[in-house]
Amino acid sequence: MCSAEPINCFPVLVNILSNTFLRLLNSTARTRIWSKPFYNIQTPEVKSNIFFFCLGYMLLLAAGLPPHFAVSSMEDYKVKSV
């Protein structure tokens, strides 16, 4: 029914249990699953746009973190904490 990988077995198990409970409750509805957890991007333009967006975000994050730690340690120094 499924391979031994947990990423494939867990959704199949949940599907089997859900459908079993639906049958016990005399429901005609059924649940379906698929094992493509991420959207598949085919075009290299979209990949490069996502890469540059993530790169820009990481650069902004890297530029903002050191001042945060410096201000935090200056506050500790002012309060004379240990």
Phi, psi and omega per residue, in radians:
M1 nan -0.656 3.081
C2 -2.618 2.811 3.102
S3 -1.338 3.060 -3.047
A4 -1.394 -0.023 -3.136
E5 -1.335 2.355 -3.110
P6 -1.103 -0.518 -3.122
I7 -1.159 -0.435 3.108
N8 -1.641 -0.633 -3.044
C9 -1.262 -0.691 -3.074
F10 -1.088 -0.833 3.100
P11 -1.088 -0.629 3.115
V12 -1.155 -0.726 3.113
L13 -1.101 -0.765 3.114
V14 -1.103 -0.689 3.108
N15 -1.103 -0.793 -3.141
I16 -1.082 -0.795 -3.138
L17 -1.144 -0.728 -3.142
S18 -1.102 -0.798 3.133
N19 -1.143 -0.606 3.094
T20 -1.116 -0.804 3.120
F21 -1.133 -0.627 3.089
L22 -1.142 -0.679 3.106
R23 -1.180 -0.646 3.114
L24 -1.125 -0.531 3.135
L25 -1.584 0.218 3.119
N26 0.994 0.722 3.114
S27 -1.693 2.617 3.095
T28 -1.657 -0.117 -3.132
A29 -1.337 2.653 3.096
R30 -2.368 2.644 3.048
T31 -1.816 2.610 3.109
R32 -2.191 2.633 3.116
I33 -2.252 2.844 2.992
W34 -2.554 2.711 -3.028
S35 -1.939 0.861 2.991
K36 -2.050 1.534 -3.024
P37 -1.228 -0.385 -3.088
F38 -2.160 2.602 3.106
Y39 -1.184 2.306 -3.095
N40 -1.547 2.041 -3.118
I41 -1.719 2.168 -3.092
Q42 -1.748 -0.544 -3.025
T43 -1.502 2.369 3.125
P44 -1.201 -0.423 3.112
E45 -1.122 -0.739 3.137
V46 -1.171 -0.696 3.105
K47 -1.076 -0.740 -3.127
S48 -1.215 -0.633 3.090
N49 -1.108 -0.753 3.112
I50 -1.134 -0.720 3.132
F51 -1.067 -0.816 -3.100
F52 -1.230 -0.569 3.047
F53 -1.117 -0.817 3.136
C54 -1.142 -0.678 3.109
L55 -1.099 -0.798 3.103
G56 -1.083 -0.719 3.121
Y57 -1.107 -0.765 3.141
M58 -1.153 -0.639 3.102
L59 -1.154 -0.717 3.075
L60 -1.132 -0.700 3.117
L61 -1.132 -0.757 3.136
A62 -1.144 -0.560 3.123
A63 -1.325 -0.436 -3.081
G64 -1.608 -0.349 -3.081
L65 -1.288 -0.797 -3.118
P66 -1.018 -0.737 3.073
P67 -1.091 -0.572 3.114
H68 -1.085 -0.781 3.125
F69 -1.198 -0.628 3.128
A70 -1.148 -0.758 3.127
V71 -1.147 -0.673 3.131
S72 -1.095 -0.780 -3.121
S73 -1.262 -0.505 3.064
M74 -1.181 -0.674 3.077
E75 -1.105 -0.715 3.096
D76 -1.088 -0.688 -3.140
Y77 -1.151 -0.690 -3.134
K78 -1.160 -0.668 -3.105
V79 -1.436 -0.163 -3.111
K80 1.064 0.791 3.075
S81 -1.410 2.855 -3.062
V82 -1.290 nan nan
